[in-house]
Amino acid sequence: MAARGQAGAAMGGIESAKPAAALSTSLTLTVDGKATTFSVADLKAMAQKTVKVHNTHTNADETYSGVALGDLLAKAGFVADKTTQKKMLRSYLQVEGTDKYWVLYSLTEVEGSEHVGDVIVATSVDGKDLGADGELKLVSTEDKKPQRWVRNLAAIALKSEE
């Protein structure tokens, strides 16, 4: 009840009866209809990238570590190269948390060969667990506001328009 009241206060006094989202514990990544599930241990065992961002919601500088989303896509079957260039330009990612909050990214926004910003699947912030944000969180360095960051990250689906 107290948590719901705090959430309501943060939303301008509007209380929500919506229960708290389950904490994320794994990530399902779907590429070309094939789903691959990664545990937190799987992600922590991969090459890590560290990014520094300013979180305007908390008005604090934060340092996140995790797997570059482009690397994760390659591990799940989508490799960015000359043969996939056209598909990359016509594809997007639907990213969803356990609370069903979802956002879209153009595939070129997360691919290092195409974009200067970094998008990572974070497993830690400032050297600690993510806490209430679950075990996994999607973080983008180029967004001015963290509105497309996804807490309690649960699923990412690569979709193409032809």
matplotlib code that plots the C-alpha trace (Angstrom):
import matplotlib.pyplot as plt

x = [0.0, 2.8, 4.6, 1.3, 0.9, 4.5, 3.9, 0.7, 2.5, 5.2, 2.4, 0.9, -1.3, -3.1, -3.0, -2.8, -4.1, -1.6, 0.6, 4.4, 6.1, 7.9, 11.7, 13.4, 15.6, 16.2, 15.9, 14.2, 15.6, 13.7, 15.4, 13.7, 11.1, 13.7, 13.7, 16.8, 16.7, 19.7, 20.1, 21.7, 24.8, 24.9, 24.9, 27.5, 29.8, 29.8, 32.1, 31.0, 30.6, 30.6, 28.7, 28.3, 25.0, 23.1, 19.7, 17.3, 14.7, 17.2, 19.3, 22.4, 25.3, 25.3, 27.7, 26.1, 27.8, 26.4, 26.3, 26.1, 22.8, 24.5, 26.7, 23.7, 21.8, 24.8, 24.9, 21.2, 21.7, 21.6, 25.0, 25.4, 27.4, 27.0, 24.5, 22.2, 22.6, 19.2, 17.4, 19.0, 17.5, 14.1, 14.1, 13.2, 13.3, 10.4, 11.8, 9.5, 9.7, 7.9, 5.3, 4.5, 6.0, 7.5, 9.5, 10.8, 14.4, 15.4, 17.9, 20.5, 20.3, 21.7, 24.3, 27.8, 28.7, 25.8, 25.4, 27.7, 25.5, 25.5, 22.6, 23.3, 21.5, 22.8, 23.4, 24.8, 24.8, 27.7, 29.2, 26.1, 23.0, 20.2, 17.9, 14.2, 15.0, 15.4, 18.3, 18.3, 17.8, 18.1, 20.0, 20.7, 23.5, 22.0, 18.5, 18.3, 15.7, 15.6, 12.0, 13.2, 15.2, 13.4, 13.6, 12.9, 13.9, 12.2, 12.0, 13.4, 12.0, 13.7, 11.0, 11.5, 9.3, 9.8]
y = [0.0, 2.4, 1.7, 2.3, 5.6, 6.6, 5.7, 7.7, 10.7, 10.5, 10.6, 13.8, 12.3, 9.8, 6.4, 3.3, -0.1, -1.7, -4.2, -3.8, -5.4, -8.7, -8.3, -9.4, -12.5, -13.4, -11.9, -13.4, -12.1, -13.0, -12.7, -13.9, -15.8, -17.7, -17.0, -17.2, -16.8, -15.4, -15.7, -13.0, -15.3, -15.7, -11.9, -11.3, -13.9, -12.0, -9.0, -6.1, -2.4, 0.4, 3.6, 6.9, 8.7, 11.5, 10.3, 13.3, 11.4, 11.1, 14.1, 12.0, 10.8, 7.0, 4.4, 1.2, -2.0, -4.7, -6.2, -4.0, -4.8, -5.1, -7.9, -9.6, -9.5, -11.1, -13.8, -14.5, -14.7, -11.1, -10.1, -6.6, -6.6, -5.7, -8.5, -7.3, -3.5, -3.2, -5.2, -3.1, 0.1, -1.4, -3.0, -2.1, -3.5, -3.8, -3.8, -4.8, -4.9, -7.2, -4.5, -4.6, -1.1, -1.2, 1.1, 1.0, 1.5, 1.6, -1.2, 1.3, 3.1, 0.1, -1.1, 0.3, 0.3, 2.7, 4.9, 6.7, 6.1, 3.0, 0.8, -1.8, -4.5, -3.4, -5.8, -3.2, 0.5, 2.2, -1.2, -2.5, -4.6, -2.7, -3.1, -2.3, -2.0, -5.8, -7.9, -6.3, -2.8, -1.4, 1.9, 4.3, 6.9, 9.2, 9.8, 13.1, 11.6, 8.0, 7.5, 4.7, 3.0, -0.2, -1.4, -5.1, -5.9, -9.1, -9.3, -7.8, -8.7, -7.7, -6.9, -6.0, -4.2, -5.2]
z = [0.0, 0.9, -2.4, -4.3, -2.5, -3.3, -7.0, -6.9, -5.4, -8.1, -10.7, -9.4, -6.7, -9.0, -7.2, -9.4, -8.4, -10.7, -8.8, -8.9, -11.8, -11.3, -11.3, -14.5, -14.2, -17.9, -21.4, -24.4, -27.6, -30.8, -34.2, -37.4, -35.3, -33.3, -29.6, -27.5, -23.7, -21.9, -18.1, -16.1, -15.7, -19.5, -20.0, -17.3, -18.9, -22.2, -23.1, -21.0, -22.0, -19.5, -20.3, -18.4, -18.6, -16.9, -15.7, -15.7, -13.6, -10.7, -11.7, -11.2, -13.3, -13.5, -14.8, -16.2, -17.3, -19.5, -22.9, -26.1, -27.7, -31.1, -29.7, -28.2, -31.5, -33.2, -30.6, -31.3, -35.1, -36.5, -37.7, -39.1, -42.3, -46.0, -46.6, -43.9, -44.6, -46.4, -43.7, -41.0, -42.5, -42.5, -39.1, -35.6, -32.1, -29.7, -26.2, -23.3, -19.5, -17.1, -16.5, -20.2, -20.7, -24.2, -26.6, -30.1, -31.4, -35.0, -35.6, -36.8, -33.4, -31.6, -34.1, -33.5, -37.1, -37.8, -34.8, -32.3, -29.3, -27.1, -26.2, -23.6, -21.6, -18.2, -15.3, -12.9, -12.1, -10.3, -9.6, -7.8, -8.7, -10.4, -7.3, -8.0, -11.7, -11.8, -12.9, -16.4, -17.8, -21.3, -21.3, -24.2, -24.0, -26.7, -25.3, -23.5, -21.2, -20.0, -21.2, -23.6, -21.0, -20.0, -16.3, -15.6, -19.2, -20.2, -24.0, -27.2, -30.7, -33.9, -36.6, -40.2, -42.8, -46.4]

ax = plt.figure().add_subplot(projection="3d")
ax.plot(x, y, z, "-o")
ax.set_aspect("equal")
plt.show()
